[in-house]
Amino acid sequence: MIETYGYARAGLLGNPSDGYFGKTLSFAMANYRARVLVYPSGRLEIRPSKADLPVFESLDDLYRTTRWRGYYGGIRIIQALIVRLLDYCRAQGIELEDRNFTLEYESNVPQRLGLGGSSAIITASLRALCQYYGLDIPLHVQANLVLETETRELNVPAGLQDRVVQAYQGLVYMDFSRQLMESRGYGEYERMDPGLLPNMYVACRTSLGEGTEVFHSNLRERWRRGDPEVVAAMTTWAGYAEEGRACLLSRDYRRLGETSG
C-alpha cells in the first residue's frame, strides 16, 4: 500500500502574482493535509470520502457543510488528474503497466480559503500514482500537471504558486518571469531553508470562504486588457517577494515585517 500527502500552502509575499509573470514566496504547512492511499485491486476504483457523499444530519448540516466545502468533492479532480497523467505519459512515450488500483483520499484542508485544498488532493494523488507506476516525473512537471488538471480538464482558473510549493514542499521562492514561462513553460523555483522563517501564524475563517473563480475571473480579464492598476499592482507584489527573499537570507526580520505589513 502506498501512502502520500499533499500539504496546504500559505502565500507569504507576492501572492497572487504567480499567474501574471510575477514572483512569489510561499511555504507548505503540515497542519493541514490531504492523504492518499493507493493499492492494487481487480478494478480501478476511486473511493469517495465524506466530502463526496450527499448524506447529512439535517438541513442545517447540509447548509453549513456546503458553505464550508462548496458543491464538489474530490472524485472529479482525481479522475481529471488520471486523464491528464495518461495524456502526459502517451505524449512522452511512457507505457504504463496494466495494473488496476483503488485510490482512497481524505483531506482536512479548509476549503475555499486560498490554502490550496484542491491542489493538495491532486498533488498527493499524483505522488501516489507516480510511486505505483514507477514514474520519475520532475517536480516542475508535476506542478504543471496539477495545474493543467484544474485548468485544462476542469476549466478552473488557477496559477502555479500552490502547485509548485506543494510539489517542492517547505519554503519556496518562485520566479514566473515572462521569458522563462514562454520559453520553457515553467519558472525558476528555489527551495529555501524553512528555518529562515520567523515564527509564523496562519489564521483563517471558514465562513468567509469562496471559490477561486469568484475573484480571479475578473482580475484575469483586467490583466489581459492591460488595466494599468492591475499591471502596476502585480509588479509591486512581485517586488515584495524578491525583497522578502533577500530579507530572509540576511535574516533581516524587521525589514521583512515592514515588507509583509
N, C-alpha and C positions, 0 to 999 in steps of 0.2 A: 504494500500500500504506500502510495506517495502522498505526502502532506506538505503543502506550501502555503505561504502567506503573502498578502499584499497589504501595505500599511497606508493609513490616512496620511495626508500631507498638509503642511501649513506653508503658505507663501509668506516669506519674511519681508522681502523687498522686491520691487519690480512688478509684482502681480497687478494687472493681468497682461503684461506686455509680451508674454510668451507667444501669442498668436499674431503679433504685429511687428516681427523682426526686431524685437527688443532684447532685454536681458532680465534675468530674474534669479533670485536667491531663495531657495526653499529647502525644507527638511521634512523627512518622513518621521512619523512618531508611532511608537508601538502601543500606545494607549488604546488605539482603535485599529482593528484589522479585519480583513476578510481571510477566511480559512477555507482551503480547498483540499478535498481528498479525491484521489483517482486510483482505481484498482480494476483489474481485469474482470470482464463479465461476458456472458454469452451475447447480449445485445448492447448496443450503445445507448446509454441512458443518462440523462441529466436530471438529477433528483431535485424536486422543489424544496426550498427552505420555507420557513414560516412566512416570509415576505411574498411568496408566490401563492399561498393558499388563501382563497376567498372565504375564510372562516373567522368569525368574530364573536365576541362575547355579547355584544349589544350594539345598538345604533351608535351610542357614544364611542364605543371601542372602534367601530368602523371609521367614524369621523376622525378621531384622534390619530389613528394609525395611518389613514390616508393622507392627512395633513402633514404627518411626520415623514413618511417614506414615498409619497406620491402614488401613482396608479400602476407602477410596473415593478416587478420583482427582478430576479437575476437570470432567469432561464433564457430570456430573449437575448441578453447581452452575451451570455456564454455560447449560445447557439451561433450568434453572429461572429464571435471570435473564432469558432471552429471553422466556419465558412471562410473567413479571412485567412486563417492559417493554412487551409488547404490551397487556396489561391496562391499564397506565397510559396508554398512548397512546390506546387506544379510549375510556377514561373521559374523557380530556381533549379528545377530538375531533380527535386528530392522526392523519392518514393517512400511513402510511409508504410510500415509493416501493417499487414492486415490483422489488427488486434483491436477488438472492441473494448470498451471500458464503461465504467459507471463513474460519474463525477458528482460529488456532493459538495455543497458550499454553505457557508454561514457567514454573516458579517454583523459586526456591532458598530460600524462606522455610521454616525448620524448622517442621514440622507439630506440632500438639497441644501447643504450649508457650505459648499465650496471646499470640502475636505477630501474630495476625490473618492467618494464611496463607490461609484460605479466602476471607475478605472481600477480601484483596488481589487474588485472581484475579477475583472478581466485579467489584470496582471498576475494574480495568484493562479488563475486558471491556465494562463499561458505558461507559467513556470512549471506547473504540474504536467502539462501536456508535452513540454519540451523534455522533461525527465522521462516521461512514459515512453516516448518515441525516440529518445536518444538524440534530440536535436540540439545543435550548438549554434544558437542564433545570437549574434552580437547584441549587447544591451541597447544600443541606439536603434537597432532594427526592431527589437522587442517593443520599445516605446512607440515607434511609428505604427507597428501592427495594432497595438492597443488603441491608439488614436484613430486609425483607419476603421477599426471595428465600430466605433461610435459615429464617425463622420461619414464613411462610405456605406456601411451596411445599415445604419440606423438613422442617418441624416440628423444627427445631434451635433449642434455647433460646439466645438471644443478646441483646445490648444494643447501643445506638447508639455507644458510645465508639469502637470500632475503625473503624466505617464513617464516622463524622464526621471523625476525624483523617485517614483515608485519602482522603476526598473533598476536604478543605481543604488537607491536607499541611502540613508544617512543625510548628510548635508551636501547640497549640490548647487554649484553656480552654473548658470546656463546662458550662453550667448547665442541668440537666434538671429544673427545678422542676415540681412537680405542676401548678401554674397554667398554665405555658407548654405543657407536654405535653398536657394535657387540653383546652386552649382552641384550640391550633393544630396539635398533632401533632409539634412539634419544639421543641428548646430554644434557648437563646441561645449562639451559638458565636463566640468571639473569637479571631481569628488574632493570635498574639503573635510578636514577633521572635525567631527561634531563637538569635540572637546573645546573648540574655539568659541562655541556659543556660550553666552552667559545663561543663567537660569531663565528658561522660557516658560511662559504660562499661556496656554491656548484656551480661550473661553468661547462657548457657542450657546446659542439659544434656539432650540429646535422649533419654537413657534414662529420664528421669522424665516424659516426655510422656503425656498422657491427654486424651481427648475432652472438649469443653466440657460435654456432658451429664452426665458423671460427677460433677462438682462442683456445677454450677448447679441441677440439678433439685431437690435437697433444700433448697438455700438459698432458692430462689424460693418453695417451698412454705411454708417457715418465715416468709418475709416476708409472704406472703398471709395467714397465720394471725395476723400481728401479734406474732410472737415478740419479746418485749422485748429480748433480747440482740441479735438481728439488726437490729432497728429502731435501737437505740442505736448499734450499730457503723456502720451506714450514715450516720447523722447525723454521727458523729465523722469518718469518712473524707471526707465532703463538706466538712467544715470544714477538713481538711488541704489540700484542693485550693484552696479560697479563700485560705487563709493562704499557700500556696505561690505563688500568683499575685502576691499583694502583695509577697512577698519578692523575686521575680524583678524586678518593676517598680522596686523600690527598690534592687535589686542587693545585698540583704542575704543573702549566700550562707551565712553562718554560721547564721543563723536557719533558712534553707531546709534545711540539713543536719540541724538538730535536728528540723524538722518531718517530713522524709522518713525520718529514722532511727528 
